[in-house]
Amino acid sequence: MKIFVQSAVVAQIKEWSEANLLDGVVLSPVDLAADDPSATVIDRLAEIAVDFGVPVCVPVAAISGADIYREGRDIARASEHAIVQIPFVEDAVSPIRKLVADGVKVCATYIYSGAQAFIAAKLGASMVAVDVRDIDAQGRPSGETVAQIRAVIDKCGLECDVAVTPAQNSTCFTSYVLAGADIAYVTPELFASLMVHSLTDRGVDRYLSALSKRQKPRSL
């Protein structure tokens, strides 16, 4: 499964890249505003694309057909690495089809069912993003939804990656891997939680205790 770091901070993205953990970036206008209110999404997109050469998902700030298409074209012109994120609403059908025809890579977002994923993929979206947080908030098993979407796309022979928004915890993250997700959006905070386990400290303490009891070599 590929990791797309959800961050607008170039220094953070660089750390992931140097660790060979960076497969892509999710550039949120909200994250960008927190990092640098004076920066534009287009400028930061171009900077990330040039520095790291990985796919960068950028959402349109529109829900009407004409505006979605216009903003999608603007984002795509900024970099060949851009993937335009479009909310999967009724007005998005035409702009998705037109952008795909223009050679633009599209990710349909706010996908919650196999039916939605099927339609988005048929329109030509190269990615669908499942907002697992909303599914979990409704008390439904988001892992099962991801598995269902994966099965629908595979059954229909469609070329479309399944992405999941940041998981709530490591258990959920693992369930999405097992469910067949192709891409995980990962925040720096989520990554930190994936690196730890409740038994880690106990294991480290046991290891250090064993080291302290080993026989030290005699000095000559």
C-alpha positions as CSV (number, residue, x, y, z in Angstrom):
1,M,0.0,0.0,0.0
2,K,1.3,3.4,-0.9
3,I,1.6,6.3,1.6
4,F,0.4,9.8,0.7
5,V,1.4,12.1,3.5
6,Q,-1.2,14.7,4.3
7,S,0.8,17.8,5.0
8,A,1.6,21.2,3.5
9,V,4.9,21.6,5.4
10,V,7.8,21.1,3.0
11,A,10.2,20.2,5.8
12,Q,7.9,17.3,6.9
13,I,7.5,16.1,3.4
14,K,11.3,16.1,3.0
15,E,11.7,13.9,6.1
16,W,9.3,11.3,4.7
17,S,11.0,11.4,1.3
18,E,14.5,10.9,2.9
19,A,13.1,7.9,4.8
20,N,11.8,6.5,1.6
21,L,8.2,6.5,2.9
22,L,6.8,9.1,0.5
23,D,4.7,7.9,-2.4
24,G,2.6,11.0,-2.7
25,V,1.2,14.1,-1.0
26,V,-2.2,15.3,-0.1
27,L,-2.2,19.1,-0.1
28,S,-5.1,20.5,1.9
29,P,-5.8,24.2,1.7
30,V,-6.6,24.1,5.5
31,D,-3.1,22.6,6.2
32,L,-1.5,25.2,3.9
33,A,-3.2,28.1,5.6
34,A,-1.9,26.8,9.0
35,D,1.6,26.6,7.6
36,D,1.7,29.8,5.6
37,P,-1.4,32.0,5.2
38,S,0.3,33.9,2.4
39,A,1.0,30.9,0.3
40,T,-1.3,29.7,-2.6
41,V,-2.2,26.1,-3.2
42,I,-0.9,26.4,-6.8
43,D,2.5,27.7,-5.7
44,R,2.9,25.0,-3.0
45,L,1.8,22.3,-5.5
46,A,4.5,23.4,-8.0
47,E,7.1,23.5,-5.2
48,I,6.3,20.0,-3.9
49,A,6.2,18.6,-7.4
50,V,9.6,20.0,-8.4
51,D,11.3,19.1,-5.2
52,F,10.0,15.5,-4.8
53,G,8.5,14.4,-8.1
54,V,5.6,12.5,-6.5
55,P,1.8,12.7,-7.2
56,V,0.1,15.6,-5.3
57,C,-3.6,15.4,-4.6
58,V,-5.2,18.9,-4.6
59,P,-8.9,19.5,-3.9
60,V,-11.0,21.9,-5.9
61,A,-12.9,24.5,-3.8
62,A,-16.1,24.2,-5.8
63,I,-19.2,22.0,-6.0
64,S,-20.8,23.4,-9.2
65,G,-20.0,21.9,-12.6
66,A,-18.4,24.9,-14.3
67,D,-16.3,25.9,-11.3
68,I,-15.1,22.3,-10.7
69,Y,-13.9,22.1,-14.3
70,R,-12.2,25.5,-14.3
71,E,-10.4,24.9,-11.0
72,G,-9.5,21.4,-12.1
73,R,-7.9,22.7,-15.2
74,D,-6.0,25.4,-13.2
75,I,-4.6,22.8,-10.8
76,A,-3.6,20.4,-13.6
77,R,-1.8,23.2,-15.5
78,A,0.4,23.9,-12.4
79,S,2.0,20.5,-12.5
80,E,2.0,17.2,-14.4
81,H,2.1,15.5,-11.0
82,A,-1.2,16.9,-9.9
83,I,-4.2,14.7,-9.1
84,V,-7.4,16.8,-8.9
85,Q,-9.6,15.9,-6.0
86,I,-13.3,16.4,-6.8
87,P,-16.2,15.8,-4.4
88,F,-18.4,13.1,-5.8
89,V,-21.7,15.0,-6.1
90,E,-24.2,15.1,-9.0
91,D,-22.7,18.2,-10.5
92,A,-19.3,16.6,-10.6
93,V,-20.2,14.0,-13.3
94,S,-19.7,16.3,-16.3
95,P,-16.5,18.0,-15.1
96,I,-14.9,14.6,-14.2
97,R,-15.6,13.2,-17.6
98,K,-14.3,16.4,-19.3
99,L,-11.2,16.6,-17.2
100,V,-10.4,12.9,-17.8
101,A,-10.8,13.5,-21.5
102,D,-8.3,16.4,-21.2
103,G,-5.8,14.0,-19.8
104,V,-6.2,15.2,-16.2
105,K,-5.9,12.7,-13.3
106,V,-8.9,12.8,-11.1
107,C,-9.6,11.5,-7.6
108,A,-13.3,11.3,-6.6
109,T,-13.7,12.1,-2.9
110,Y,-16.4,11.4,-0.3
111,I,-16.9,7.9,-1.6
112,Y,-18.9,5.8,0.8
113,S,-20.2,2.8,-1.3
114,G,-19.3,0.4,-4.0
115,A,-21.9,1.9,-6.2
116,Q,-20.4,5.4,-6.0
117,A,-16.9,4.0,-6.6
118,F,-18.1,2.1,-9.6
119,I,-19.6,5.2,-11.2
120,A,-16.6,7.3,-10.5
121,A,-14.3,4.7,-11.9
122,K,-16.5,4.3,-15.0
123,L,-16.3,8.1,-15.5
124,G,-12.5,7.7,-15.6
125,A,-11.4,8.7,-12.1
126,S,-8.0,7.1,-11.5
127,M,-8.6,7.2,-7.7
128,V,-11.5,7.1,-5.3
129,A,-11.0,8.4,-1.7
130,V,-13.1,6.7,1.0
131,D,-13.7,9.0,3.9
132,V,-13.4,6.3,6.6
133,R,-13.9,8.9,9.4
134,D,-17.5,9.6,8.3
135,I,-18.2,5.9,8.0
136,D,-16.8,5.2,11.5
137,A,-18.8,8.1,12.9
138,Q,-22.0,6.3,11.7
139,G,-21.1,3.2,13.6
140,R,-20.5,1.2,10.5
141,P,-17.3,-0.9,9.9
142,S,-15.3,1.2,7.5
143,G,-12.9,-1.7,6.8
144,E,-15.8,-3.7,5.3
145,T,-16.8,-0.7,3.1
146,V,-13.2,-0.5,1.8
147,A,-13.2,-4.2,1.0
148,Q,-16.6,-3.9,-0.8
149,I,-15.3,-1.0,-2.9
150,R,-12.1,-3.0,-3.7
151,A,-14.2,-6.0,-4.7
152,V,-16.5,-4.0,-7.0
153,I,-13.6,-2.3,-8.8
154,D,-11.8,-5.6,-9.3
155,K,-14.9,-7.5,-10.3
156,C,-15.7,-4.9,-13.0
157,G,-12.1,-4.8,-14.2
158,L,-11.7,-1.1,-13.7
159,E,-8.4,0.7,-13.4
160,C,-8.9,2.8,-10.2
161,D,-6.9,3.0,-7.0
162,V,-8.8,2.9,-3.7
163,A,-7.5,5.5,-1.2
164,V,-8.5,5.9,2.5
165,T,-8.5,9.1,4.5
166,P,-6.4,9.1,7.7
167,A,-7.3,6.2,10.0
168,Q,-8.3,6.7,13.6
169,N,-5.6,4.3,14.9
170,S,-3.2,1.5,14.0
171,T,-5.9,-1.1,14.2
172,C,-8.1,0.6,11.7
173,F,-5.1,1.3,9.5
174,T,-4.3,-2.5,9.5
175,S,-7.9,-3.3,8.5
176,Y,-7.6,-1.0,5.5
177,V,-4.4,-2.8,4.4
178,L,-6.1,-6.1,4.7
179,A,-9.2,-4.8,2.9
180,G,-7.1,-4.1,-0.2
181,A,-6.7,-0.3,-0.1
182,D,-4.1,0.9,-2.5
183,I,-3.3,4.2,-0.9
184,A,-3.5,5.5,2.7
185,Y,-3.6,9.2,3.5
186,V,-1.3,9.5,6.6
187,T,-0.9,12.6,8.8
188,P,2.3,13.0,10.8
189,E,0.3,12.5,13.9
190,L,-1.1,9.2,12.6
191,F,2.4,8.0,11.5
192,A,3.7,8.6,15.1
193,S,0.9,6.4,16.4
194,L,1.6,3.6,13.9
195,M,5.2,3.4,15.2
196,V,4.2,2.6,18.8
197,H,2.4,-0.3,20.5
198,S,1.3,-0.8,24.1
199,L,3.9,-3.6,24.4
200,T,6.8,-1.7,22.9
201,D,8.0,-0.2,26.2
202,R,7.8,-3.6,27.9
203,G,9.8,-5.2,25.2
204,V,12.5,-2.5,25.3
205,D,12.7,-2.7,29.1
206,R,13.2,-6.4,28.9
207,Y,15.9,-6.0,26.3
208,L,17.8,-3.4,28.3
209,S,17.5,-5.5,31.4
210,A,19.1,-8.5,29.5
211,L,21.9,-6.3,28.3
212,S,22.7,-5.0,31.8
213,K,23.1,-8.6,33.0
214,R,25.5,-9.8,30.3
215,Q,29.0,-10.5,31.3
216,K,31.4,-7.7,30.6
217,P,34.7,-8.5,28.9
218,R,37.7,-8.3,31.2
219,S,40.2,-5.5,30.6
220,L,43.8,-6.4,30.1
